[in-house]
Amino acid sequence: MSKNRRHMLAAAGLASLLALPLSSHAQAQNELLVGAMTPVTGAGAPYGGNMLKAMEIAAKEVNDAGGMAGRPLRLISEDTQTQPQAAVLAAKKLIEINKVQAILGTWASGVSLAVVPLTDAANLIQMNVSGAPALSTVDEKDLVWRFQATNDRFGRAFAEIAEKHGFKRPATMAFNNASGRGNTDGFIKAWEAKGGKVLANVVYEPNRPSYRSELQQVLATNPDVIVMGSYLPDTTIILREWFQSGAENAWIIPGWAANPELVEALGKEATEGVIAVDTVSNTDAESYKDLSERYREATGQQLADNVYAAMTYDMVISLALAAHKAGPDATPQQISDQIRAVSNPEGEKVYSYAQGKQLLDEGKEINYEGASSRLDFDEYGDSNPDFGVYVIKDGKFDRIDTISLDK
């Protein structure tokens, strides 16, 4: 064989090695492979890119501290497109080709509910920022972890806010999926428990050019406030048609739908006085303050503008602390079994991966206080963040209240 021929074969062999799937390299290094599935496009696009950036910040923090029981952590990202069908294809790739041990970051309940059966069947960890009540019970293996409030808790918060503002005649409108209906169902349940009555409960279909008939059905009952379970695209259409109608009722809308993009699309006058409600980060915690600075350096934006970024950051840190406690050869189930042990009381409070890792190595119990919330997970794997109440005034979001609910 000629010298040139041997060189060509050697070069081809090196190229083939470099072209191997990421998981092939990872297995030799005993990496913990994590699928990062965020909504880079679709309805969740205003949040998804920086949700991924926050996960990258966390992964670097973990690896800079020496990894987890000798294991480095590596993210492999896929765009869910905020669509269940696209998310299923992405999850299958991550599970079957990349061989990930966890999938983190799913946004929108329809997406998370579509992915959980796949991760559950593969005995993998799944972490989400979705609110559908079904996510609390669909997993029987204790592998699913929710970093967002449940829709039921959102509904309870909406009811508290409506009562505080003195509303007496509420009606609801909900996008026809688990999240939309969950928000308004939770509100109706909480409102009726207070002795109130909901005048109308209209569920509408997605991807409609107009919702005028559904809106008129609600307005015909003369509500003083309309409580929404909605997303940004449909909310934009509904509020535009409401403003054109001349009606004067108030609105309570989830923060992912009543956001700066809504004001930009409709203008200050049409959005004046809208009440937006979303979970709020754990802003007094050192974990939040530290992440806020790194996030601003990485993105040029404020962490306060994307509550989901703090949640996805905490997913990586919580997972890594659990993996370190579980040991170098731990299975996903064994790692998942340690998540409450590193996040819930009664351990010593810690605010970073390095701090938690050091105490674990000293044989101490820890309680990771997240940037997004206290992360005291209940028996269903649900966390319990607080809610911020905002009123849109002259195009700006003015935070007027904080609602804290018990578990």
N, C-alpha and C positions, 0 to 999 in steps of 0.2 A: 504494500500500500504506500502511495507517495506521501511525502511530508505535507504537501498542500491538502491532500485528501484527509489526513489525520486531523489537521487544523480545522478543516471544514466540519468534520464530524464532532470535534470537541466544541466548536462554537454552536453547532446545532443543539448539542446536548445541553449546553448552558442556557440557550434560549428556551428550550423546552422546560427546563427547571424553573426559569423565571416566569414562564407562562402558566405554571400549575395553579389551580385554584387556591385562594387565600387559605382555605382550611387545611390544605396539604402541608403548607409551611407551618401553620399554627399547631398542628398535632405534634410535630417534632419538638416544638418549644413549650408544649403544655400550656399554651395560651388559653385564657378564658375568652371565648369568642362571643360577642354580644351583638345581636341584630338591633340596629337603631332604625325604627320605623316611624317617621314623622311625616306630617302633611306638607311637603314642600310645595305642592300645587293643590288646586281645588279650594274648597271653602275654608280650609284651615291654613292656607298659604300665608296669611299675615303673621302666623306664629311659628310655622314648621321649621323654617330655615334656622332660626335662632334657638329653637328647641334642640336641634341637632348640635348647634355650636356650643350650647351649655353642656351637652353630653360629652363633647370633645374636651371641654375644659376639665370636666370631672375625670375623664379617662387619663388625661395628662397628670392630674393631681395624684391619682392612684399609682401610676407607673413611676412618677418622680419619687414617690415614697417607697419604692421597692416592690410594688405589686402586692399580690395576695398570697401569702404562704408560698412565696417564690414564683408565683404565676403572674405574668404580665396580662393586661387586659387590652383587648383590641375590638374596636367598633367596626361593623360593616353596615353601611347605611343603605336604605331603600326608601323610596317615596311611596307613601300609601295613596297619593292623589286624592285623599279624603273620600275614597270610594271603596266599599267593601270588596268588590270584585278584584280591583287592582291590588288591594291589601292582601287578599288570599294568595294571589300569584307571587307577590313579593315575599310573603311568609314561607311559602313552599320552597322558593329558591334559598332563602336563608337557612331553612331547616334541612333540606335534602342535599343541597350542593355545598353551602358554606359550613354546615354542621354547627350552627350556633347553639349555645346552651341556654340562652335567654333572648327574649324579644322585648324591647323597651320602647315606650314613647307613643303608643297608638292614641290618636286624637279622634274624637267622634265615636259615639257608642256603637253605631252600626259597624264601624271598622273593627273596634275591639271585639264585639260579639262575633264577627266573622273570623277573626284570627284565633280566639281562645280555643275553639275545638281542635285546631291544628296543633297549637302548643301543648294542650292538655293530652292529646293522643301521643305526642312525642315525649311527654314527661318533662317539658321545659318550663322555665319561669316566664311569666308574662306580666309586664307592668304597664299601666295605662293612665290616661288623664280623662277618662270617660265617666259619665254619670249614671248610665242605665242601671236600674235596680237589679236586673237579671244578672249582672256581673258579680253580684254578691253571692249568688247561689249556684251559678252554672258550673263552677269549679268545685269538685269534690276532693281534690288532691292538695289543696292549700298551696297552689302554685301561682295564683293570680293576685296581684297587688294593685290597689287603686290609690293614686296620689291626689286625685281630685275629689271633691265632695260628691256624694251620690245625688241623683236628681231629686230623690225624696228630701234630702237635706236642703237642696236649693228651694224646693217648694215650701218647706217650713220657713226658710229665710224670707221668701217672697211674702208669705202670710204675715210674718212679724212686721215687715216693712209696710205692708198695706194697712195693718192695724195702727201702727205708729203715725202714719200719715192721715189717718181718719177716713179712709175710704170705706164705703158702705155697700157699694153695688159693683163688685168686680165681675168681669167676664174673662174668658181665656181663649187664646188661639195657639194651636200647636202644630208644628211640622210633623208629618206622619212618619215618625220613626221612634225608636225606643227612647232616645234622649228627649226629643220634643214632647212626646206624650208624658214621659216621666216627670218633666218639670211641672207641667200643668196638673197632672194627676196628684203630684205631691202637694201642690198649692191647694187644690180642691179639698183634699183630705184634711190638711191642716186648717183651712178656713172653716170648713164645716165643723171641725172639732171645737172651734171657737164660738160656734153657734151661728155662723154666717151662712149666706146662700150665694152661690155662683149663678149669675143670670144666664150665661151661655157658655158652652164649651165646644168650640169649633176646631176640628182637626182638618188640615188642608194637605194637599198633595204637593210633592216637590216639582221643580222645573216648570212652573206655570208662568206665562207672561203677565198674568194679572190675577189678583186675589180680591177683586172688587166685590164679587158676589158673597164670598165668605166674610169679608169685612162688613158689608151691609147687614148680613145676618146678625153679627155681633152688635153693631151700632143700633140696630132696631130695638134692642133691649134697654137702651139708654144707660150704659155702664158709666161709672165715674172713673174707672181704671180698667185697662186691658192688660192682663198678665200673659207674657209670651213664653213659649217654648220653641225657639226659632234659631236660625242661622243668619248670617249677614246678607246673602243674596235675597232671600224671601222677605226678611225684615225691611230691606231697602224698598222693595216693591210695595209692601203693605203700608209703610209709613208715608210713602209718596202719595198713594191713593187716599190715605186717611187725611193728609194735609190738604189735598185737593177737595175733599168732601166738606171741609169747614167744621168738622166735629171738634169738640173741645175736651175730650176725656184725657186722663193721664195715662202713662205707660210704665210698666215694670218689665224690663227686658234683660235677659242674661248678657253678661259683659262680652262674651265672644260674638254677640250679634250687635250690641250697642257699643260701638268702639269708634275710634277716630275715622276709620274708613266710612262709617255710616254718615258721620257729619260731613265728610268731604263729598260724599255722593249726593246728599240731600240739602246741604246748606244749614246755616245756623238757625234760621227761623223755623224750619220744619222739625228740627230736633230739640228745640228749646224746651227744657223741663223734663225730658225723658229721664227716667230713673234706671240706671244700669247697675246690675248686681253681679259680682264675681268673687271668687275666693281671693283672699289676700295673702301675700307671703308673710313669713315669720320675720318681719323687718327688724325686730329688736335683737335677733340672734346674731352671733358672730359669724355663723355660717353664711347668713344672708349678706352681711356687710362685706365679707371677704369676696364672695362670689360677685356681688354688685360691681366691685372695682375691676375684677378680671373680665367680667362680661362687657363692661363699657370699653375696656381696652381692645377686646376682641371684635366687637361689633359696632362700636361707635354709638350705641344706643343705651337707654336706661333699662335696667332689669325690671323696674316697676311697670314698664309698658308691656311686659310679656310674662304673666304669672306662670305660664306653662314651662317657661325656660327654667325657672327655679325647681319645678317639679321633676323635669327630666334630669337635671343635675343631681337631685337627691336620689333618683332611681339608681344612678351609677354608683354613688357613694354608699347607699344602703346595700346594694348588691355586693359591692367589693368588701365591705366590712363583714357581711355574712359569709362570703367566700373565704376570707382570711380566717374567721373563727372556725369554719367547717373543715379547713385543712386542704393540702395540695391535691388530694385525689378525690375530693368530694364530688358527688353527682349533683345535678341541678336540684333534685329533691332535697338532698342533704343541705345544700346552700339555702334553699327556701326555708327549711326548718329553722334556720338561725336568724331570719330577718327580724322577727319580733324580739329576739334575744339581744340584738344590737341596737334596736330602735325604741323599745318601750321602757318605761320605768320598771325596776327600781335602780338601774345602773347609774354610774357616774356620767353626768352630761358631758358630751363631746361635740365639737363643732367643725371638725375636719376629718379627713380620712387618716392623716398621719397621727393625729392625736388619738383617735380611736384605736388604730393599729397598735400604738405603743402600749396603751392600757391593756388591750387584749393579750399582748405578749407578756405582760406582767401578771396575767392571770386574773385580771379584774373584770367586772361586769360593766358594760357601757350602755348609754342611752343617747343615741345620735339625735340631736336636735337639728332638724333640717332647715334649709333656706326657705322652703315652701310652707312648711308647717311643723308642728311638734312631732308628727309622724308616730303617733301612738296608735298602731294598727289594732283593729278589733278582731273578733273571731272570724270575720269574713275577709280579712285582708284590706279593709277600708280604713283610710285615714280621716281625720276630722278637722280640716282647716276652717278658719273663720271667714266671714264674708265682709267685703267692703261695699258700701252703698254710695253711689255717685249720682249726682244730678248734672245734666249737661246745661251749662250756662254760657251763653255767647260762644258756643262752639268748643268750650273747654269742659273737662270733667272735674267737678268739684266733689271731693270725698266728704260726705256729711255724717257718716255713721259707720260703725263696725258691729256686726251681728255675730255673737258667739253662741253656738248650740252645743248642748251636751251630746254624747255619742248616741 
